[in-house]
Amino acid sequence: MPNESLRRRVVALVALLVLGGMAGGAQAQALRTPGFEPPPELQRDVDFWTRIYSDITTGAGLLHDDRNLSVVYEVIVFPEGLNREGRSRMVESARAKYVRILRTLAEGRREGLSDEEARVLALWGPNTLDRTLELAVDRIRFQLGQRDRFIEGLVRSGRWEDHLARSFAERGLPPELAALPHVESSFNPMAGSKVGAAGLWQFMPSTGRRWLRVDNVVDERYDPYKSTVAAAQFLQLNHRILGTWPLALTAYNHGAGGMRRAKEMMGTDDIATILRYYTSPTFGFASRNFYVSFLAALEVDRNQERYLGPIQREPLEDTVIVPLRDYVPVTALTRVLEVDRDTLRSLNLSLRGPVWNGQRSVPRGFELRVPAKAADPALRLAALKPAERRETQGGEAFHTVRRGDTLGGIAKKHGVSTDWLVRNNKLRKGGKVLQVGQVLRLPGTAKKAPGLARADEEATELLAEERAAASEPRRARAEEAQPLVTAEQGDGGTVPVAGAVSADPTDYSVWSDGTIMVAGAETLGHFADWLEVRTQRLRDLNGMKPGQALSLGRRIKLDLGTVNATEFERRRRAYHRQLQEQFFTSWRVVSTERLTVRPGETLWGLTQKRGNVPVWLLRQYNPDVNLENLKPGTELTWPTLEAVGAPAG
């Protein structure tokens, strides 16, 4: 209802004014933050996405040019009940038709045109060059409509809108950012993508682990409250790196490193210039349209009645949080709290299948959400039976690798064969197989709970999803990684969403002169492997002596004769993604602290003295600090690490 919608807006605005410390006269500013008004050069793109969100449902879509979004060849309406294959055939048939027309026009014909040929020419204008039409042949794209899903997202958003407003206001961030889940997930907290992005904010596992717990027991990417705080931190970091909100938002899709590279190559931070003229194999349609699709979603959200009519949003979730002091089975919680299982599950979406199947307990320290009307939840938890309070998760035992550990020594200590350790931890025989902090599974003292194998499979699948994403070119991920809520009915072109690509601001690109800048955990041998050349060839190109170490930030000349720059970048990114993925299977960031570099302290010395924090992780928390040349007095944000595994739940 209109009155309810207005009431919500007033409540949200009051919260923003109070939390953000705004004066009453700043109300207009709160609604018009710089960076969130479409530049005139991009208005046609915003209009296109506004149409997708407000006019066209998922039963239809637009066949259009993927660079000039004002050129829409046809609105394709699918017959009701037509399956995915049938839709694809309709799209391809229409595409073939316009390929023929554009090729005819590209030959220079301007007289004796059919009605359809004349209509297509009019879309481009009578003075359009033949070359422009020739290039347009390969740029025909289909975009599925989203009106019905946008309405569903608006309805769902009511549950968490106050939390989103507070989360951004408390950090001094623009309130407009709260519209981003419309683009990412249609406000579906259970949305997932083909490459592993999940939740309201579509975090990839490796990115989510920077701020959230992500494993087969608890995956906080699905928690709309905690993931919103993480998204605020991530966007704040992007803005700190890039300096403007248009670039920071585009980096949510393309990565901060990629956008910093675009900014440097174009010599400007003007978003219109970058979106119109920046070219890169990794800067595809999705990245180029992420900011304008966000602006369109913001426009429709802010003016929902104008575009969509009256909409009744769902009421705010009224819950309280009860921290658990022990590991407790779900069955015990539903009994003592007198809250049915479905309600408890709907309020605690981060608890994964093994918890609800009884294979794992709800972990100690978990902040359980229960309905606010539940009577004395803390008192009721105190009534748990002793047998329902567990000090450990149970199931299998684990060993965290420490400095000096060997596979044989671990096997002897725990009375298990090395073959068992290798087989059950998927280790490679021979070579260096252990890393400090790595968590190894051991034979449990208790029998494995029924179906526990499935829980292990889920953890393996989670890693497999990340590895699959790492093995694909960045462009493929950006173009194809759609949330499930849109991908199921996509026909070659759904909403261009890839999720939070990476929290890593490092630029892994090959520069135009065939050089790169050395990042952490890289050696000349790595570069030689990715280029399929001998290491000596790279030494000769760079005037290096055998045994000479690489330094962070050094420029290295590459031999791109066998492997091209795009493939090298793909292999390099895959290596770093897998390196970081492996790290977060063993460690989690629990807090950060500020420290000041003292005279005589070096980066290597600090990392060794303060918990072996890897350089790549330190860079993510200090994107604007020159880690290659630390000087006394430099302030660093230092992450505090905690080993993960069975003991953590």
Buried (B, 14 or more C-beta within 10 A) or exposed (E): EEEBBEEBEEBBBEBBBEBBEBEEEEEEEBBEBEBBEBBEEBBBBBBBBBBBBBBBBBBBBBBBBBBBBEBBBBBBEBEEEBEEEEBBEBBEEBBEBBBEBBEBBBEEEEEEBEEBBBEBBEBBEEEBEEEBBBBBBEBBBBBBBBBBBBBBBBBBBBBBBBBBBBBBBEBEBBBBBBBBBBBBBBBBBBBBBBBBBBBBBBBBBBBBBBBBBBBBBBBBBBBBBBBBBBBBBBBBBBBBBBEBBBBBBBBBBBBBBBBBBBBEBBEBBBBBBBBBEBEBBBBBBBBBBBBBBBBBBBBBBBEBEEBBEEBEBBEBBEBEEBEBEBBBBBEBBBBBBEBEEEBBBEBBBBBBBBBBBEBBBBBBBBEBBBBEEBEEBEEBBEEBEEEBBBEBBBBBBBBBBEEEBEBEEBBEEBEBEBEBBBEBBEBEEEEEBBEBBBBBBBEBEEEBBEEBEEBBEBBEEBBEBBEEBBBBBBBBBBBBBBBBBBBEBBBBBBBBBBBBBBBBBBBBBBBEEBBBBBBBBBEBEBBBBBBEBEBEBBBEBBEBEEEEEBEBEBEBBBBBEEBEBBBBBBBBBBBBBBBBBBBBBBBBBEEEEEBEBEEEBEBEEBBEEBBEBBBBBBBBBBBEBEBEEBEEEBEBBBBEBEBBBBBBB
